């Protein structure tokens, strides 16, 4: 039976990783509904000979500035072989933030790679009304940030980026 070379994953990100749905009121998913749990189950069924773990290190409300500060401790605590990195929409409020967020993503990727941890980078999900009502430029800011993430992935030779934006844009009910 097939086995996987790397079996210890950390899913790192914000509420989407943690399993919080930001509708009012905030709905907390059960552990089995979170994407890290679903990924773990899918990998275990595809690679039954491998002992696969996907640790959920999502933290609701986090933005990439905070992610930069939190990631080293998470890597230290869990010693993963692979980090699944997906966050970036929180506090993305201006064009200047796009370049700041890109710099923070670059730092997180570099931090993981320096520790010999592989990175699977996902882009930022699209935003729709009512989320964009008070911030009509946010949808465009997300697209700009996603372009930056693609160039970071190329720079570190970890492309392609997992294109969640296109998938969720085409299937809005997934949000």
C-alpha positions in Angstrom: 0.0 0.0 0.0 1.1 3.6 -0.7 2.9 5.6 2.0 3.6 9.3 2.3 7.2 10.5 2.8 6.1 13.4 5.2 3.4 12.6 7.7 3.5 15.4 10.4 1.5 18.5 9.3 0.5 21.7 11.1 -2.4 23.7 9.7 -1.6 27.3 10.5 -4.0 30.2 10.1 -6.9 32.1 11.3 -10.6 31.3 12.1 -11.0 29.4 8.8 -8.3 26.9 10.0 -9.5 26.9 13.6 -13.1 26.2 12.5 -15.0 29.4 13.2 -17.6 30.6 10.7 -17.9 34.4 10.9 -21.6 34.8 10.5 -23.5 36.5 13.3 -23.6 34.8 15.7 -20.2 33.1 15.2 -20.7 29.4 14.7 -17.9 27.0 15.9 -17.6 23.9 13.8 -17.1 20.6 15.5 -13.5 19.3 15.2 -14.6 16.8 12.6 -16.0 19.7 10.4 -12.7 21.6 10.3 -10.5 21.6 7.3 -7.4 20.3 9.1 -9.4 17.3 10.4 -10.9 16.7 6.9 -7.4 16.8 5.3 -6.1 14.3 7.9 -8.9 11.9 7.2 -8.4 12.2 3.4 -4.7 11.6 3.7 -5.1 8.6 6.1 -7.6 7.0 3.8 -5.3 7.5 0.7 -2.1 6.5 2.6 -3.2 3.8 5.1 0.4 2.6 5.6 1.4 6.1 6.9 0.8 7.4 10.4 -0.5 10.9 9.4 -1.2 13.7 11.8 -2.6 17.2 10.9 -2.5 19.5 14.0 -4.9 22.4 13.9 -3.1 25.6 14.9 -5.8 28.0 13.7 -6.4 31.1 15.7 -9.5 33.2 15.0 -9.0 36.8 14.2 -5.3 36.5 13.5 -3.7 38.6 10.8 -0.3 37.9 9.2 1.5 40.3 11.6 0.4 38.1 14.5 1.1 34.9 12.6 4.8 36.0 12.2 5.0 36.2 16.0 3.1 32.9 16.7 4.6 30.6 14.1 8.1 30.0 15.7 6.5 28.7 18.9 4.1 26.5 16.9 7.0 25.0 14.9 9.0 24.5 18.1 6.1 22.8 19.9 5.0 20.4 17.1 8.1 19.9 14.9 6.1 19.5 11.8 7.5 18.3 8.5 4.9 20.4 6.5 3.0 23.6 7.3 -0.3 24.3 5.6 -0.4 28.1 5.6 -3.7 29.9 5.0 -4.7 33.3 6.4 -4.6 36.9 5.4 -8.0 38.5 5.1 -8.2 39.9 8.7 -7.4 43.7 8.9 -6.6 43.8 5.1 -7.9 47.3 4.8 -5.7 49.3 2.5 -3.2 49.0 -0.4 -0.3 49.6 2.0 -1.5 46.6 4.0 -1.2 44.4 0.9 2.6 44.9 0.8 2.9 44.6 4.6 0.9 41.3 4.5 3.0 40.0 1.7 6.1 40.8 3.6 4.7 38.9 6.7 3.8 35.9 4.6 7.3 35.9 3.1 8.7 35.9 6.7 6.4 33.0 7.7 7.5 31.0 4.7 11.2 31.8 5.4 10.8 30.9 9.1 9.5 27.5 8.2 12.0 26.8 5.4 14.9 27.8 7.7 13.8 25.0 10.0 13.6 22.6 7.0 9.8 22.5 7.1 8.0 22.3 3.8 5.2 24.9 3.2 2.0 24.5 1.3 0.7 28.0 0.8 -3.0 28.7 0.1 -4.2 32.0 -1.2 -6.8 34.2 0.5 -10.5 33.4 0.0 -12.7 35.9 -1.8 -14.8 38.3 0.2 -18.5 39.1 -0.6 -21.2 41.4 0.7 -22.1 42.1 3.5 -18.3 41.7 4.4 -17.4 44.2 1.7 -20.2 46.7 2.3 -18.1 49.0 4.5 -14.9 48.1 2.6 -15.7 48.0 -1.1 -12.0 47.8 -2.2 -11.4 44.7 0.0 -12.2 42.2 -2.8 -9.5 43.9 -5.0 -7.0 44.0 -2.1 -7.5 40.2 -1.7 -6.7 39.7 -5.4 -3.6 41.9 -5.1 -2.4 40.0 -2.0 -3.0 36.7 -3.8 -0.7 37.9 -6.7 2.0 38.6 -4.1 1.6 35.1 -2.6 2.1 33.5 -6.1 5.5 35.4 -6.4 6.5 34.3 -2.8 5.7 30.7 -3.7 7.8 31.0 -6.9 10.7 32.6 -4.9 10.8 29.7 -2.4 10.1 27.1 -5.1 6.9 26.0 -3.3 4.5 26.8 -6.1 1.8 26.3 -7.1 -0.3 28.1 -4.5 -3.4 26.2 -3.5 -6.0 28.3 -5.3 -8.8 28.5 -2.8 -9.9 31.9 -4.1 -11.0 30.6 -7.5 -12.6 27.5 -6.0 -14.7 29.6 -3.5 -15.4 32.4 -6.0 -16.9 29.8 -8.4 -18.8 28.1 -5.6 -20.0 30.9 -3.3 -22.1 28.5 -1.2 -18.9 27.0 0.1 -18.2 30.2 2.1 
